[in-house]
Amino acid sequence: LRARFIIDVEFLDLKICPLNGEQGISIWPIDGAMQHQATQTTLKCLSRMLGEGIHADVTINTADGTLKAHKAILSASSPVFQSMFQHNLKEKESSTIEIEDMTTESCMALLSYLYGSINQDDFWRHRLALLGAANKYDIVDLKDACEESLLEDINSGNVLERLQEAWLYGLDKLKKGCLMYLLDFGKIYDVREEMNDFFRQADRELVVEMFQEVLAVWKPV
């Protein structure tokens, strides 16, 4: 007769406990925990690189100051920056980028986004500047994020400015949201005084499109 033994083995959930007293992290890659930890560590490293200028190799001249950054990070984030450093342009030769249409504060918000360390307050504060930079340097994900954010708080005090920005940067969702706010919700009466200035300054095609939308809303049933 052959004997058969059954052995039950219980694996312990081994954890790595940080010295700062934070909650321990399992060594087993359950539910992507290790990937999450690796991502967080990488973001902390990138934040240090930006904040401390670790091996920074490019200078950015803004409207009111200078910042240090890294060509590799900029190139990986923007095809425009990548082109600057790949070809024999002045930015490659001098390791300097001129971004004189942004303040140091708004440009720092841009860099913080590219390095993965921007906070919500800074993003909201510099949304319009970030939108312009995202369009200029072809940073698609940032442009989309700015559009979604600008859609969230349309009101009578900013709707015409938002509509102009939507037209300027080709943001169809934002443009539709602004027109809906003005026409479908009847808020166009709240901005009567501002409309004259808007029509004088707005692009002719945008004005025509607005009138077409007005006619579509007000045409007899």
C-alpha positions as CSV (number, residue, x, y, z in Angstrom):
1,L,0.0,0.0,0.0
2,R,1.2,3.5,-0.8
3,A,0.8,6.1,1.8
4,R,-0.2,9.6,0.7
5,F,0.6,12.7,2.7
6,I,-1.2,16.0,2.3
7,I,0.8,19.1,3.3
8,D,-0.9,22.4,3.7
9,V,1.4,25.4,3.1
10,E,0.4,28.8,4.2
11,F,2.2,31.7,2.7
12,L,2.6,34.8,4.8
13,D,1.9,38.2,3.4
14,L,5.4,39.6,3.8
15,K,5.5,43.4,3.8
16,I,8.1,46.1,3.4
17,C,7.7,48.6,6.2
18,P,9.1,52.1,5.5
19,L,11.2,53.7,8.2
20,N,8.9,56.8,8.3
21,G,6.1,54.7,9.9
22,E,3.9,54.6,6.8
23,Q,1.8,51.5,6.1
24,G,3.7,48.5,5.0
25,I,3.6,47.3,1.4
26,S,3.2,43.7,0.4
27,I,6.1,42.2,-1.5
28,W,3.7,40.2,-3.6
29,P,2.4,42.0,-6.8
30,I,-1.3,41.8,-5.8
31,D,-3.6,44.1,-7.7
32,G,-0.8,46.0,-9.3
33,A,0.6,47.1,-5.9
34,M,4.2,46.8,-7.0
35,Q,3.5,48.7,-10.2
36,H,1.8,51.4,-8.2
37,Q,4.8,51.6,-5.8
38,A,7.2,51.8,-8.7
39,T,5.2,54.6,-10.3
40,Q,5.1,56.6,-7.1
41,T,8.8,56.2,-6.6
42,T,9.5,57.3,-10.2
43,L,7.3,60.4,-9.8
44,K,9.2,61.3,-6.6
45,C,12.5,61.0,-8.4
46,L,11.3,63.2,-11.3
47,S,10.0,65.7,-8.8
48,R,13.4,65.9,-7.1
49,M,15.1,66.2,-10.5
50,L,13.0,69.2,-11.3
51,G,13.0,70.8,-7.8
52,E,16.7,70.4,-7.2
53,G,17.9,70.7,-10.8
54,I,19.6,67.3,-10.6
55,H,21.8,67.0,-13.8
56,A,19.6,69.7,-15.5
57,D,20.9,70.3,-19.0
58,V,18.6,73.0,-20.5
59,T,17.7,76.6,-19.4
60,I,14.3,78.0,-20.0
61,N,14.0,81.8,-20.3
62,T,10.5,83.0,-19.3
63,A,8.9,86.4,-19.4
64,D,10.2,87.2,-15.9
65,G,12.9,84.7,-15.0
66,T,14.7,81.4,-15.8
67,L,14.1,77.7,-15.0
68,K,16.2,74.6,-15.3
69,A,14.9,71.4,-16.9
70,H,16.0,68.2,-18.7
71,K,16.1,67.7,-22.5
72,A,15.1,64.1,-22.2
73,I,12.0,64.8,-20.2
74,L,10.9,67.7,-22.5
75,S,11.6,65.6,-25.6
76,A,9.6,62.6,-24.4
77,S,6.7,64.9,-23.6
78,S,6.5,67.1,-26.7
79,P,7.4,66.4,-30.3
80,V,8.1,70.2,-30.7
81,F,10.8,70.1,-27.9
82,Q,12.1,66.8,-29.4
83,S,12.5,68.5,-32.8
84,M,14.4,71.4,-31.2
85,F,17.0,69.1,-29.7
86,Q,17.2,66.6,-32.6
87,H,18.0,69.2,-35.4
88,N,20.6,71.8,-35.6
89,L,18.4,74.6,-34.1
90,K,19.6,77.3,-31.8
91,E,18.0,75.5,-28.8
92,K,20.3,72.5,-29.4
93,E,23.4,74.6,-29.8
94,S,22.7,76.9,-26.7
95,S,20.8,74.5,-24.5
96,T,18.4,77.3,-24.0
97,I,14.7,77.6,-24.8
98,E,12.9,81.0,-25.0
99,I,9.3,80.8,-23.6
100,E,8.8,84.5,-23.2
101,D,5.0,84.2,-23.5
102,M,4.8,82.5,-20.1
103,T,5.6,83.8,-16.6
104,T,8.0,81.8,-14.5
105,E,5.1,80.7,-12.3
106,S,3.0,79.4,-15.2
107,C,6.0,77.8,-16.9
108,M,6.8,76.0,-13.7
109,A,3.3,74.7,-13.7
110,L,3.9,73.4,-17.2
111,L,7.1,71.6,-16.1
112,S,5.4,70.2,-13.0
113,Y,2.8,68.7,-15.3
114,L,5.5,67.2,-17.6
115,Y,7.4,65.8,-14.6
116,G,4.2,64.4,-13.0
117,S,4.2,66.5,-9.9
118,I,1.6,69.3,-10.5
119,N,-1.1,69.8,-7.9
120,Q,-4.7,70.5,-8.6
121,D,-4.6,74.1,-7.3
122,D,-1.7,75.1,-9.6
123,F,-3.3,73.4,-12.6
124,W,-6.6,75.3,-12.1
125,R,-4.7,78.6,-11.5
126,H,-2.7,78.3,-14.7
127,R,-5.2,76.5,-17.0
128,L,-5.3,79.1,-19.7
129,A,-1.5,79.5,-19.8
130,L,-1.2,75.7,-19.8
131,L,-3.7,75.4,-22.7
132,G,-1.7,77.8,-24.8
133,A,1.5,75.9,-24.1
134,A,-0.1,72.6,-24.8
135,N,-1.2,73.8,-28.1
136,K,2.1,75.5,-29.0
137,Y,4.2,72.4,-28.0
138,D,1.7,69.8,-29.1
139,I,1.2,68.2,-25.7
140,V,-2.1,66.5,-26.5
141,D,-2.9,65.0,-23.1
142,L,-2.4,68.4,-21.4
143,K,-4.6,70.1,-24.0
144,D,-7.4,67.6,-23.4
145,A,-7.1,68.0,-19.6
146,C,-7.3,71.8,-19.9
147,E,-10.4,71.6,-22.1
148,E,-12.2,69.2,-19.7
149,S,-11.3,71.5,-16.8
150,L,-12.5,74.7,-18.6
151,L,-15.8,72.9,-19.3
152,E,-16.5,72.4,-15.6
153,D,-17.0,76.0,-14.4
154,I,-18.4,78.0,-17.3
155,N,-20.3,81.0,-16.1
156,S,-21.5,84.4,-17.4
157,G,-18.3,86.0,-16.3
158,N,-16.0,83.8,-18.4
159,V,-18.2,82.2,-21.1
160,L,-17.2,84.6,-23.9
161,E,-13.5,84.3,-23.1
162,R,-13.8,80.6,-23.0
163,L,-15.7,80.6,-26.4
164,Q,-12.8,82.7,-27.9
165,E,-10.2,80.3,-26.5
166,A,-12.2,77.3,-27.8
167,W,-12.2,78.8,-31.3
168,L,-8.5,79.8,-31.1
169,Y,-7.3,76.3,-30.1
170,G,-9.9,74.2,-31.9
171,L,-11.6,72.9,-28.8
172,D,-14.9,71.6,-30.1
173,K,-16.2,70.3,-26.8
174,L,-15.5,73.6,-25.1
175,K,-17.1,75.6,-27.9
176,K,-20.2,73.4,-27.8
177,G,-20.4,73.8,-24.0
178,C,-20.1,77.6,-24.2
179,L,-22.8,77.9,-27.0
180,M,-25.1,75.5,-25.0
181,Y,-24.6,77.7,-21.9
182,L,-25.4,80.9,-23.9
183,L,-28.3,79.6,-26.0
184,D,-29.9,76.5,-24.6
185,F,-29.8,77.8,-21.0
186,G,-30.7,81.4,-22.1
187,K,-27.7,83.0,-20.5
188,I,-27.0,85.1,-23.5
189,Y,-29.1,87.8,-21.9
190,D,-26.7,87.9,-19.0
191,V,-23.8,89.1,-21.2
192,R,-25.6,91.6,-23.4
193,E,-23.2,94.4,-22.5
194,E,-20.2,92.3,-23.2
195,M,-21.5,91.0,-26.5
196,N,-20.7,94.2,-28.5
197,D,-17.0,94.1,-27.5
198,F,-16.9,90.3,-28.2
199,F,-18.4,90.7,-31.7
200,R,-15.9,93.5,-32.5
201,Q,-12.9,91.4,-31.5
202,A,-14.0,87.8,-32.3
203,D,-13.0,86.0,-35.5
204,R,-15.6,86.5,-38.2
205,E,-16.2,82.8,-38.7
206,L,-16.9,82.4,-35.0
207,V,-19.4,85.2,-35.1
208,V,-21.1,83.6,-38.2
209,E,-21.2,80.3,-36.4
210,M,-22.8,81.9,-33.3
211,F,-25.5,83.5,-35.4
212,Q,-26.2,80.1,-37.1
213,E,-26.6,78.6,-33.7
214,V,-28.9,81.4,-32.6
215,L,-31.1,80.8,-35.7
216,A,-31.2,77.1,-35.1
217,V,-32.4,77.6,-31.5
218,W,-34.9,80.4,-32.3
219,K,-36.4,79.2,-35.6
220,P,-40.1,78.6,-35.6
221,V,-41.2,75.0,-34.9
